């Protein structure tokens, strides 16, 4: 399978593996269009479900991941088969010509030869169709072969641990293009074939709702300010979940042993009074450690204790700035 075919199949698998929370959100968006027709209690139930679904989305970012790229299989894959020229249309046209038997009216009106000539014209047209289809198949083959060559060359370099090719593979596959919940942008650096550094610019605290919604026994909606402790707890889990997701995507794409993820967030500089982007979480995630974890059941914030990490977090104030980890901080054999 060529590069584009492989990419399409993986993207299809990603769509099939779409999180239940995302599907539920789309269903709620469809229902929102009907809000005007709802009764008060129906509206309350809907708004509560929408709120809960959004929280579930924030807390489940880490649970989804792309399919694993099998670079060994891609490298050893057979080239596409070159098409052979078919003469099916011509054969069919000749068969019709050979089986032609003029009818009574054709004989009476002396149209037999004209019909034979028309059948011969059909044979010539059939030859042109066969040739056109062959040229189209040949053109498609040449493109597919070029994709196969490019993909196989890329696979070879990836298996050899070429850092530049790692970055090229990230750009080509772009596994983060549709993950807007992670943040505004992600940058990467690879100095060797075993480790990739990712800088994730996470969404600001505004990603967390400022209100908490619940349903009363009466069925009416209760809306209160989100308690500070709960607000920062949600944001912490969200940031840690984003970090896990970045690591999972990179491990799915590349045969690396370690990922360092530095999450950048907006913090107030009390000296200037302006918001500045600073590292708020820095984590070194080994592949083997991550693979041992039960991703669906873990708490993203608690899971950080499995890794070398730097995080300054207070329940009533949120994140503080930390010093980003570097490869020199790690003891890699």
C-alpha positions in Angstrom: 0.0 0.0 0.0 1.4 3.4 -1.0 1.8 6.5 1.3 -1.5 8.0 0.4 -3.3 4.7 0.7 -1.8 4.0 4.1 -2.6 7.5 5.3 -6.2 7.1 4.1 -6.7 3.8 5.8 -5.3 5.2 9.1 -7.5 8.2 8.9 -10.5 5.9 8.3 -9.5 3.9 11.4 -9.3 7.2 13.4 -12.8 8.2 12.3 -14.1 4.7 13.4 -12.4 5.1 16.7 -13.9 8.5 17.4 -14.6 9.1 21.0 -18.2 8.5 22.3 -18.0 12.0 23.9 -17.5 13.6 20.5 -20.4 11.7 18.9 -22.6 12.6 21.9 -21.6 16.2 21.5 -22.7 16.3 17.9 -26.0 14.8 18.9 -26.4 17.5 21.5 -25.6 20.2 18.9 -28.4 18.9 16.7 -30.8 19.0 19.7 -29.7 22.6 20.5 -31.3 23.7 17.3 -34.6 22.5 18.7 -34.2 24.4 22.0 -36.9 26.9 21.1 -39.5 24.1 21.0 -38.5 22.6 24.3 -40.4 22.9 27.5 -38.6 24.4 30.5 -37.7 21.0 32.1 -36.6 19.6 28.8 -34.4 22.6 28.2 -32.9 22.2 31.7 -32.1 18.6 31.1 -30.6 19.4 27.8 -28.3 22.1 29.1 -27.2 19.9 31.9 -26.3 17.1 29.5 -24.5 19.5 27.2 -22.5 20.8 30.2 -21.6 17.2 31.4 -20.6 16.2 27.9 -18.2 19.1 27.5 -16.6 18.3 30.8 -16.3 14.6 29.6 -14.6 15.9 26.5 -12.0 17.9 28.5 -11.2 14.9 30.7 -11.0 12.3 27.9 -8.6 14.0 25.5 -5.9 11.3 26.3 -8.2 8.3 25.6 -8.1 8.6 21.8 -5.1 7.9 19.7 -4.2 7.1 16.1 -3.5 3.7 14.7 0.1 2.5 15.1 2.2 2.8 11.9 3.9 -0.5 11.0 7.0 0.9 9.3 8.5 -2.6 9.0 5.5 -3.7 7.0 5.6 -0.6 4.9 9.3 -1.0 4.1 8.9 -4.6 3.1 5.7 -4.1 1.1 5.6 -5.2 -2.5 5.5 -2.6 -5.3 2.2 -2.1 -7.1 1.6 -4.3 -10.1 2.1 -2.8 -13.5 -1.1 -2.9 -15.5 -1.3 -5.1 -18.6 -3.0 -3.9 -21.7 -6.5 -5.3 -22.2 -8.2 -5.8 -25.5 -11.6 -6.7 -24.1 -13.5 -4.0 -25.8 -11.9 -4.9 -29.2 -12.6 -8.6 -28.7 -16.2 -7.9 -27.9 -16.5 -5.7 -31.0 -15.0 -8.3 -33.3 -17.3 -10.9 -31.8 -20.3 -8.8 -32.7 -18.9 -8.3 -36.2 -18.2 -12.0 -36.7 -21.7 -12.9 -35.5 -23.5 -10.4 -37.6 -26.4 -11.8 -39.7 -28.3 -9.3 -41.8 -32.0 -9.4 -41.3 -34.7 -9.5 -44.1 -35.1 -5.7 -44.1 -31.4 -5.1 -44.3 -31.2 -7.4 -47.4 -34.2 -5.8 -49.0 -33.0 -2.3 -48.4 -29.4 -3.3 -49.4 -28.0 -2.1 -46.0 -26.0 -5.1 -45.2 -22.6 -3.6 -46.2 -23.4 -0.4 -44.4 -24.1 -2.3 -41.2 -20.9 -4.3 -41.6 -19.0 -1.0 -42.1 -20.6 0.4 -39.0 -19.5 -2.7 -37.0 -16.0 -2.2 -38.3 -16.1 1.4 -37.1 -17.2 0.0 -33.7 -14.1 -2.2 -33.7 -11.8 0.8 -34.3 -13.6 2.7 -31.5 -13.2 -0.3 -29.2 -9.5 -0.3 -29.9 -9.3 3.4 -28.9 -11.2 2.7 -25.7 -8.9 -0.1 -24.8 -5.9 2.1 -25.4 -7.4 5.0 -23.4 -8.2 2.8 -20.4 -4.7 1.3 -20.5 -3.1 4.8 -20.5 -5.3 5.9 -17.6 -4.3 2.7 -15.7 -0.7 3.3 -16.5 -0.8 6.8 -15.3 -2.5 5.7 -12.0 0.2 3.0 -11.7 3.0 5.4 -12.1 1.6 7.7 -9.4 1.0 4.8 -7.1 4.5 3.5 -7.8 6.0 6.9 -7.0 4.0 7.0 -3.7 5.3 3.5 -2.9 8.9 4.5 -3.6 8.6 7.6 -1.5 6.9 5.8 1.4 9.4 3.0 1.3 12.3 5.4 1.4 10.7 7.3 4.3 10.1 4.0 6.1 13.7 3.0 5.7 15.0 6.3 7.1 12.5 6.1 10.0 13.6 2.6 10.8 17.2 3.8 10.7 16.3 6.5 13.3 16.9 9.6 11.2 15.7 12.6 13.2 15.0 14.8 10.2 12.8 12.1 8.7 10.9 11.9 12.0 10.0 15.5 11.7 9.1 15.0 8.0 6.8 12.1 9.0 5.0 14.3 11.6 4.5 17.1 9.0 3.3 14.6 6.4 0.8 12.7 8.6 -0.1 15.8 10.7 -1.8 13.7 13.5 -2.6 16.8 15.4 -4.3 18.9 12.7 -7.9 18.1 13.9 -7.2 18.1 17.6 -8.0 21.7 18.4 -8.9 20.7 22.0 -5.2 20.2 22.7 -4.2 23.8 22.1 -3.2 26.4 19.6 0.0 24.8 18.2 2.6 22.1 18.7 6.3 22.2 17.8 8.8 19.3 17.6 12.5 18.7 17.9 14.4 15.5 17.4 18.1 15.3 18.1 18.4 11.5 17.9 16.5 8.4 16.8 15.3 7.6 20.3 13.7 10.8 21.6 11.4 13.5 20.4 10.7 16.8 22.2 7.3 18.4 21.8 6.3 21.9 22.8 2.5 22.1 23.3 0.8 25.5 23.6 -2.3 24.5 25.5 -5.5 26.4 25.5 -5.9 28.9 28.3 -7.9 28.4 31.5 -10.9 29.7 29.6 -11.3 26.2 28.1 -12.8 25.2 31.5 -16.4 26.4 32.2 -16.7 29.2 34.8 -20.1 27.8 35.8 -21.1 24.5 37.3 -24.5 23.2 36.3 -26.7 20.6 38.0 -30.3 19.3 38.0 -32.4 19.9 41.1 -34.9 17.3 42.3 -37.6 19.4 40.7 -35.9 19.0 37.3 -34.9 22.6 37.1 -31.4 23.7 36.3 -29.1 25.0 39.0 -26.2 27.3 37.8 -23.5 28.3 40.2 -20.0 29.7 39.9 -17.5 26.9 39.5 -15.7 26.4 42.8 -12.0 27.4 42.4 -10.8 24.0 43.6 -12.9 22.2 41.0 -12.0 24.7 38.3 -8.3 24.2 38.7 -8.7 20.4 39.1 -10.4 20.2 35.7 -7.8 22.4 34.1 -5.0 20.3 35.6 -6.5 17.1 34.3 -7.1 18.7 30.9 -3.5 19.8 30.6 -2.1 16.5 31.7 -4.5 14.7 29.4 -3.2 16.8 26.5 0.3 15.9 27.3 -0.5 12.1 27.4 -2.3 12.5 24.1 0.7 14.1 22.4 2.9 11.3 23.7 0.5 8.6 22.5 0.3 10.1 19.0 4.1 10.3 18.7 4.6 6.7 19.9 1.9 5.6 17.4 3.7 7.3 14.6 7.4 6.8 15.4 9.6 4.0 16.7 11.0 6.1 19.5 11.7 5.2 23.2 11.0 8.5 24.9 8.9 11.7 24.5 9.5 14.9 26.4 6.4 17.1 26.3 6.6 20.7 27.5 3.2 22.3 28.0 3.1 26.1 27.7 0.4 28.1 29.3 -0.5 31.7 29.9 0.6 33.0 33.4 0.4 36.5 34.9 3.7 38.2 35.2 3.2 40.2 38.4 6.1 42.5 37.6 4.6 43.7 34.3 0.9 42.9 34.8 0.8 41.1 31.5 0.1 37.5 30.6 3.1 35.6 29.4 3.5 32.1 28.0 5.6 29.9 30.3 6.2 26.2 30.8 3.6 24.9 33.3 4.2 21.2 32.9 7.2 19.3 31.7 7.1 15.5 31.4 9.5 12.8 30.1 7.4 9.8 29.0 9.1 6.5 28.2 7.2 4.3 25.8 7.4 1.2 28.0 6.0 3.0 31.0 3.1 4.5 29.1 2.2 1.1 27.5 1.8 -0.4 31.0 -0.8 2.1 32.0 -4.6 1.6 31.7 -5.3 4.7 29.8 -9.1 4.5 30.0 -9.2 4.3 33.8 -6.3 6.5 35.0 -6.6 10.0 36.3 -4.4 12.2 34.0 -3.0 14.4 36.8 -2.3 11.4 39.1 -0.6 9.6 36.2 2.2 12.1 36.1 3.7 10.4 39.1 4.7 7.5 36.8 7.1 9.8 34.9 9.9 12.2 35.6 8.1 15.5 35.5 8.0 19.1 36.8 4.7 20.6 37.8 4.0 23.4 40.3 0.3 23.2 41.0 -1.9 24.6 43.8 -5.6 23.7 44.1 -6.6 27.3 44.7 -4.2 29.0 42.3 -3.6 26.5 39.5 -0.3 26.1 37.6 2.9 28.0 38.3 5.9 28.2 36.0 8.4 25.4 35.9 11.8 24.8 34.2 11.4 22.6 31.1 13.1 19.3 31.1 15.8 18.6 28.5 17.4 15.4 27.3 20.5 16.1 29.5 18.2 15.9 32.6 17.4 12.2 31.8 19.5 9.2 32.3 19.0 7.3 29.1 21.2 4.2 28.5 
